[in-house]
């Protein structure tokens, strides 16, 4: 087992040196090298932890975008509503805003 791993690592080193030199990868035809790469590919297909983390990241980012859009679109209406409620709690009345004068509390 150890001998086959050492052979696999040496084959990988030969393959990488051939790639760096720009020559065609003849060592990829070796059954040991194909077995090495197919084992790596099988492990990557089975491992779902990274995919789950990416899915959660996308979901959180979409929720953040929805919150930002909602606050941006409803921001002015919320400020007006809370100011009206604060004025009512104080016992005053809220005057309506015009183009030149903002709304104000009478008390």
C-alpha positions in Angstrom: 0.0 0.0 0.0 2.8 2.4 1.0 4.7 1.5 -2.1 1.8 2.3 -4.4 1.3 5.7 -2.7 5.0 6.5 -3.1 4.7 5.5 -6.7 1.6 7.6 -7.1 3.3 10.7 -5.6 6.4 10.2 -7.8 4.1 9.8 -10.9 2.3 13.0 -9.8 5.6 14.8 -9.5 6.6 13.6 -13.0 3.3 14.8 -14.4 3.6 18.2 -12.9 7.2 18.6 -14.1 6.1 17.7 -17.6 3.3 20.3 -17.4 5.7 23.0 -16.2 8.1 22.2 -19.1 5.2 22.6 -21.6 5.5 19.0 -23.0 2.5 16.8 -23.6 1.5 14.8 -20.5 2.4 11.2 -21.5 2.4 10.1 -17.9 -1.3 10.6 -17.6 -1.8 7.4 -19.6 -0.3 5.5 -16.7 -3.0 3.3 -14.9 -1.6 4.4 -11.5 -2.0 8.1 -12.4 -5.5 7.6 -13.7 -6.4 5.7 -10.5 -4.9 8.6 -8.4 -6.9 11.2 -10.2 -10.1 9.2 -10.2 -9.8 8.7 -6.5 -9.4 12.4 -5.9 -12.4 13.1 -8.2 -14.5 10.6 -6.4 -13.7 12.1 -3.0 -14.5 15.6 -4.2 -17.9 14.4 -5.5 -18.8 12.7 -2.2 -17.8 15.7 0.0 -20.8 17.9 0.4 -19.6 20.1 3.2 -18.4 22.9 1.0 -21.5 22.9 -1.1 -23.7 23.3 2.0 -21.6 26.2 3.2 -21.9 27.9 -0.2 -25.7 27.4 -0.2 -26.0 29.0 3.2 -23.8 31.8 2.2 -25.9 32.5 -0.9 -29.1 32.3 1.2 -27.7 34.8 3.8 -26.6 37.2 1.1 -30.0 37.1 -0.6 -31.8 37.8 2.8 -29.4 40.8 3.3 -30.2 42.2 -0.1 -34.0 41.8 0.6 -33.6 43.7 3.9 -31.5 46.5 2.3 -34.1 46.9 -0.5 -37.0 46.9 2.0 -35.4 49.5 4.3 -34.5 51.7 1.3 -38.0 51.6 -0.2 -39.9 51.9 3.1 -37.4 54.1 5.0 -39.2 57.5 4.5 -42.6 56.0 5.2 -41.3 54.4 8.4 -39.8 57.6 9.6 -43.0 59.5 9.0 -45.1 56.7 10.8 -42.8 56.6 13.9 -42.7 60.4 14.1 -46.6 60.4 14.0 -46.7 57.8 16.7 -44.2 59.7 18.9 -46.3 62.9 18.4 -49.5 61.1 19.3 -47.9 59.6 22.5 -46.9 63.2 23.5 -50.5 64.2 23.0 -50.0 66.4 19.9 -51.2 66.2 16.4 -49.1 65.7 13.3 -49.4 68.3 10.5 -49.2 67.0 7.0 -46.1 67.8 5.0 -46.1 70.0 1.9 -43.6 70.3 -0.9 -41.7 73.1 1.0 -42.6 72.4 4.7 -41.9 69.0 6.4 -44.4 67.4 8.7 -44.3 68.6 12.3 -45.8 67.8 15.7 -48.0 70.5 17.2 -47.0 69.9 20.7 
